[in-house]
Amino acid sequence: MKLPDGPRIPPWLETIQLIVRPLEFFDELGERYGDAFTLGDRNNSPVVYLNHPQGIKEIFAADPNLFGSASPIHVETIVGKHSLAITDGELHQRQRRLLMPPFHGERMRAYGQLICDITEQVMAKWTIGQVFSVRSVMQEITLRVILQAVFGLHQGQRYEQLRQLLGSFLDAVSSTLKASLLFIPALRWDLGAWSPWGQFVRLRQQIDQLLYSEIHERRQSIEASRTDILTLLLMARDDVGQPMSDVELRDQLLTLLFAGHETTASALTLALYWIHYLPEVKRKLESEIDTIRTDADPSFIARLPYLTAVCQETLRLHPIAFQTNPRKLKAPLEIMSYQFDPGTILVGLTYLTHKREDLYPQPTRFHPERFLTRQFAPYEYLPFGGGNRSCIGMAFAQFEMKLVLAKILSYWQLALVEQRPVKLVRHTVAVAPPNSLRMLVNGQRQSQKVLSVL
Ligand code: HEM
């Protein structure tokens, strides 16, 4: 076996760095070791991080059967062992075939109106002079969107309860300190409802109860005409004609809820930050949005070039999921002339690929124009990963980002409360902008054209 070089530091110190300051740690390692480096136990499941496009390309192009899932234990703790994010092999491929259609093409576009309506309902609460936490508001929008798209739950007691519980559940695992309880099993002590792990366990039980009640009720009378994802999953049958069990359904629903709203909320927050941090970007975007005709539909808005470039650049500079999901080798594999044994865990380090000067000149600059003048290959630009484990919500998340941004910018004049650099913090498996990032509602825009369109 020939592994890339890497630091020789105690495992506990490595774990702490990865939990507390992952991006700074990767910056240091990239500076020192370049295109690839190894962490973890070199003799037993070493973890190899690759940021060179050739390495990423070879991982994405390799036979999927070579890899098993190596999702960390805390992911399973949150979403359950049947989750698409955990399974591998034929089962994983089958689950993907089942879950992907609603997030693509016509099925996905049908959610355009829903996204616009929800954004409008949330914006309707704003008043001039109000200051708000951008992340909280974006999270409210994306959580409502995913709850309605996935469950078809629009209102009612269960919807409200789920919304509140999921919000609290996320808070319970979001801070660095609390996240450590998930990362390090030895720290999971249930000392009652007030202890962090105890709170996590109780919230999970309450969420489960609501999910199972919804699943049971909906199983009783399946309405095939409904467009939500739960209906689709309830109707699905496996190769021998069996429906999904309650636990399987619960795990997939929770996976979609988690993967689908937190990441998109962070991406939206960061896009709004940069749009308002750089007046030139805001000016260009507003003039593009002002060209939207009153009879345009959401798909037209999703194709606007500068809006698209702003979303792409946001996820280039801040890939919220800063790495691909880890892939564990089942057989030997050679990548970039390194030879990896079975058991080696391979990770595409998106964060450093996106910061490569040879791909993205002046990489720390927010510069949407780079996406207007050049096309990047899937192994050069990979905020949604790639290969057989690529994000199933990629098209949906981008669609949602563009509609929410167009809607907000067409209606409101906003401003950052503090003009200072944004620093991302650890948020479960991803990173996120801090809740302290606030904006001020300065006034309404003169031309509120898009609002009548969408
Ligand atoms: C800006 C928003 C999002 C970002 C940046 C993002 C990013 C990612 C990344 C990097 C992966 C791992 C890919 C790999 O290992 O190659 C992933 C996987 C996944 N994402 Fe997303 N995602 C976003 C939104 C969504 C949405 C809206 C959904 C669905 C509602 C979703 C569902 C999933 C699922 C189910 C997986 C696991 C796929 C598998 O293992 O086969 N994501 N996402």
Boltz pocket constraint, residues with backbone or C-beta under 6 A from the ligand:
constraints:
  - pocket:
      binder: B
      contacts: [[A, 84], [A, 85], [A, 86], [A, 87], [A, 92], [A, 96], [A, 146], [A, 255], [A, 256], [A, 257], [A, 259], [A, 260], [A, 261], [A, 263], [A, 264], [A, 267], [A, 315], [A, 319], [A, 320], [A, 321], [A, 323], [A, 324], [A, 325], [A, 326], [A, 382], [A, 383], [A, 384], [A, 385], [A, 386], [A, 387], [A, 388], [A, 389], [A, 390], [A, 391], [A, 392], [A, 393], [A, 394], [A, 396], [A, 397]]
      max_distance: 6.0
